[in-house]
Amino acid sequence: MNINRFFNPNLKEIVSPLFGTNHLIALILSISIFASLFIFKRFYARLSRFNAFRYTLGSIQILIYILYYTVLQIYSMISWKDYMPFHLSSVLDLTSAFLLFFASEKLFSWTFPLIGPVILSFLLPDVSKRVYGPDNFYYYQYYLNHLIIFFGYFYLYLYGHIEYNKKLLFQGVSTFTLFALFVFIFNLTFGTNFLFLGNLGFSAGFGSFIFNTGLWPTILRFLFMWIIGLIFVFSFHFSIIRFLPPFYFAAGTIINQYYQNKITLLKKLKLKKQDKIDLVDK
């Protein structure tokens, strides 16, 4: 393996096109690991009774964050602007690591809905991320970083470590809007592209079609990204409230009665089949 190429952040050729082999492998592996939270409930409930797993996950997240900037510093010329955690994934990287160590209902409730927009960037990486393949450090850093964010937040929520207070949604949205305005001004001042609100914008190619907000007027680009962000925030919030209550409360010690009393689709089908058999017998 060429070490310099493995840590080289300045690649140009796209080797991981959207839904190509490299992209799909990363998505499938990430989704499979994330799905384990919904499959092995008893296992994670037992883990939840001890803080070691939370602390280990948070420590890994911090180490990856530090390693990322260390490698950038060694193998690329970066300025102080590049260290600013103004991308949404960077913000959630820091907040999720903090929450894994220190449970804060307010911080969790403000930031949990922001998972919605980050899902979009995870599923549709910007063109700047598609130049990295399995032979490059930043390929693994990108997907592992997003996976730990999703995994950490849902682990804390589903297994009763932190309660999601839906009444704090609009406080979180207001904070997010003020943050976006600050980042927008920062981009205009220093020529950066945090939150994809700078002149480079966001670009995604689907075959011969290329979607690029960098070609749009500045204000239109901000309004579009802000509105899309809010749509994903509210969609995520209402989906969680309506369809996904926590599996457990009190750090995996109390089962949510919602799931104990809920009849699954499979059980409903079996009951209907049994009713038909009983009618025939009569």
C-alpha positions in Angstrom: 0.0 0.0 0.0 1.2 3.5 -0.9 1.1 5.4 2.4 1.2 8.8 0.8 -1.7 8.0 -1.5 -3.6 6.4 1.4 -3.5 9.7 3.4 -3.6 12.0 0.4 -6.6 14.4 0.6 -5.9 16.2 -2.7 -7.3 13.6 -5.2 -9.2 14.7 -8.3 -10.6 11.6 -10.1 -14.0 10.4 -9.0 -13.7 6.8 -7.9 -16.8 6.4 -5.8 -19.7 7.7 -8.0 -23.2 7.8 -6.4 -24.5 4.3 -6.0 -21.4 2.8 -7.6 -19.7 -0.2 -6.0 -17.6 1.8 -3.5 -20.5 3.9 -2.4 -22.9 0.9 -2.1 -20.5 -1.2 -0.1 -20.0 1.7 2.4 -23.8 2.3 2.6 -24.7 -1.4 3.0 -22.1 -2.0 5.8 -23.1 1.2 7.6 -26.8 0.5 7.4 -26.2 -3.1 8.5 -24.3 -2.0 11.7 -26.9 0.6 12.4 -29.8 -1.9 11.9 -28.3 -4.0 14.7 -29.8 -1.5 17.1 -33.3 -2.6 16.0 -32.5 -6.3 15.8 -30.5 -7.1 18.9 -32.6 -5.2 21.4 -31.9 -7.4 24.4 -28.2 -7.3 23.8 -28.1 -3.5 23.7 -30.4 -3.3 26.6 -27.9 -5.3 28.7 -25.1 -3.1 27.4 -27.0 0.0 28.4 -26.9 -1.0 32.1 -23.2 -0.2 32.1 -21.6 3.1 30.9 -18.5 1.4 29.5 -20.0 1.0 26.0 -21.1 4.6 25.8 -17.8 5.9 26.9 -15.9 3.6 24.5 -18.1 4.8 21.6 -17.5 8.4 22.6 -13.8 7.9 22.9 -13.6 6.3 19.4 -15.5 9.2 18.0 -13.1 11.8 19.6 -10.1 9.8 18.4 -11.4 9.7 14.8 -12.0 13.5 15.0 -8.5 14.2 16.2 -6.9 11.8 13.8 -8.7 13.4 10.8 -7.3 16.8 11.5 -3.9 15.4 12.4 -3.6 13.6 9.1 -4.9 16.7 7.3 -2.2 18.8 9.0 0.6 16.4 8.1 -0.4 15.6 4.5 -2.0 18.8 3.4 -1.6 22.6 3.8 -4.6 23.7 5.8 -5.4 27.0 7.5 -7.2 27.9 10.7 -10.5 28.1 8.7 -10.4 24.4 7.9 -10.4 23.6 11.7 -13.8 25.3 12.2 -16.6 22.7 13.0 -19.2 24.5 10.9 -20.4 21.6 8.8 -23.5 20.0 10.3 -21.8 16.6 10.6 -18.9 18.2 12.5 -21.3 19.8 14.9 -23.1 16.5 15.5 -19.7 14.8 15.7 -18.9 16.9 18.7 -22.3 17.0 20.3 -22.8 13.2 20.0 -19.4 12.6 21.6 -20.3 14.9 24.4 -23.7 13.3 25.0 -22.2 9.8 25.1 -20.2 11.0 28.2 -22.6 13.6 29.7 -26.4 13.2 29.3 -28.1 16.5 28.5 -31.8 16.5 27.6 -31.7 20.0 26.3 -28.7 19.5 24.0 -30.0 16.2 22.8 -33.4 17.5 22.0 -32.0 20.5 20.2 -29.6 18.4 18.0 -31.4 15.1 17.5 -33.6 16.4 14.7 -30.5 17.6 12.9 -29.8 14.0 12.1 -32.4 14.5 9.3 -30.3 16.7 7.0 -27.2 14.7 7.8 -28.9 11.6 6.4 -29.1 13.3 3.1 -25.3 14.1 3.0 -24.6 10.5 4.0 -26.7 9.0 1.3 -25.6 11.6 -1.3 -22.0 12.6 -0.6 -20.9 15.8 -2.3 -18.6 15.4 -5.3 -15.6 16.4 -3.1 -16.0 13.1 -1.1 -16.5 10.9 -4.2 -12.8 11.2 -5.1 -12.0 8.8 -2.2 -12.1 5.0 -2.5 -11.2 2.0 -0.2 -7.5 2.8 -0.8 -7.8 6.1 1.0 -8.1 7.1 4.6 -10.8 9.7 4.0 -13.2 7.1 2.6 -13.3 5.3 5.9 -13.3 8.5 7.9 -16.3 9.9 6.1 -18.6 6.8 6.5 -17.4 5.8 9.9 -17.8 9.3 11.2 -21.4 9.5 10.0 -22.2 5.9 11.2 -21.0 6.8 14.8 -23.2 9.9 14.8 -26.3 8.0 13.8 -25.5 5.0 16.0 -24.6 7.2 19.0 -27.8 9.3 18.9 -30.2 6.4 18.3 -28.5 4.3 21.0 -28.9 7.0 23.5 -32.6 7.5 22.5 -33.8 4.0 21.9 -32.3 2.5 25.1 -33.4 5.2 27.5 -30.2 7.1 28.2 -31.7 10.5 27.3 -35.3 11.5 26.8 -36.2 13.4 23.6 -38.2 16.4 24.6 -40.4 17.3 21.6 -41.3 20.7 23.2 -37.8 21.9 22.5 -38.1 21.4 18.7 -38.6 25.1 17.9 -35.8 26.2 20.2 -33.5 23.8 18.3 -34.8 25.1 14.9 -34.2 28.7 16.0 -30.7 27.9 17.1 -30.0 26.0 13.8 -31.3 29.0 11.8 -29.0 31.4 13.7 -26.1 29.1 13.3 -26.8 28.8 9.5 -26.9 32.6 9.2 -23.6 32.9 11.1 -22.0 30.2 8.8 -23.4 32.0 5.7 -21.7 35.2 6.7 -18.5 33.4 7.6 -18.4 31.8 4.2 -18.9 35.1 2.4 -16.1 36.7 4.5 -13.5 33.9 4.3 -14.4 32.1 1.1 -15.3 28.8 2.7 -18.1 26.4 1.9 -19.4 25.2 5.3 -23.0 23.8 5.2 -22.6 24.1 1.4 -23.6 27.7 1.6 -20.5 29.1 0.1 -19.7 29.8 -3.6 -19.0 26.1 -4.3 -22.4 25.1 -3.0 -23.5 21.5 -3.2 -23.2 19.3 -6.3 -24.4 15.9 -7.2 -24.4 14.1 -10.5 -26.9 11.5 -11.6 -25.7 10.2 -15.0 -25.5 13.1 -17.4 -27.6 15.3 -15.0 -25.5 17.5 -12.7 -27.2 19.4 -9.8 -25.0 22.2 -8.6 -26.2 25.0 -6.3 -22.8 26.7 -6.7 -24.1 28.2 -9.9 -27.1 29.8 -8.2 -27.3 33.4 -6.8 -26.0 33.6 -3.2 -29.3 34.3 -1.4 -31.2 31.7 -3.4 -28.5 29.1 -2.5 -29.0 30.0 1.2 -32.8 29.8 1.1 -32.8 26.5 -0.8 -30.4 24.8 1.6 -32.2 26.3 4.7 -35.6 25.1 3.5 -34.3 21.7 2.5 -32.7 21.5 6.0 -36.0 22.4 7.7 -37.9 19.9 5.7 -35.6 17.1 6.8 -35.6 18.3 10.4 -39.4 18.4 10.7 -39.8 15.1 8.8 -37.3 13.4 11.1 -38.9 14.8 14.2 -42.5 13.8 13.3 -41.3 10.3 12.1 -39.6 9.7 15.4 -42.6 10.9 17.5 -45.1 9.0 15.4 -43.4 5.8 14.5 -40.4 5.2 16.8 -40.8 5.5 20.6 -37.8 4.3 22.7 -37.5 0.6 23.1 -36.4 0.9 26.8 -36.4 3.5 29.5 -34.0 4.0 32.4 -30.8 2.9 30.6 -32.2 -0.4 29.3 -33.9 -1.5 32.5 -37.6 -0.8 31.8 -39.3 -2.1 28.6 -41.5 0.4 26.8 -45.1 -0.9 27.2 -45.8 0.4 23.8 -43.9 -2.5 22.2 -45.1 -5.1 24.7 -48.8 -4.3 23.9 -48.3 -3.8 20.1 -49.4 -6.6 17.9 -46.9 -7.1 15.1 -48.0 -7.5 11.5 -46.9 -11.1 11.5 -49.0 -11.9 14.6 -52.0 -10.2 13.0 -51.6 -12.4 9.9 -51.4 -15.5 12.1 -54.5 -14.5 14.1 -56.5 -14.0 10.9 -55.4 -17.3 9.6 -56.3 -19.0 12.8 -59.8 -17.3 12.8 -60.4 -18.7 9.3 -59.4 -22.2 10.4 -61.7 -21.9 13.4 -64.6 -20.9 11.1 -64.0 -23.8 8.8 -63.9 -26.2 11.7 -67.3 -24.9 12.9 
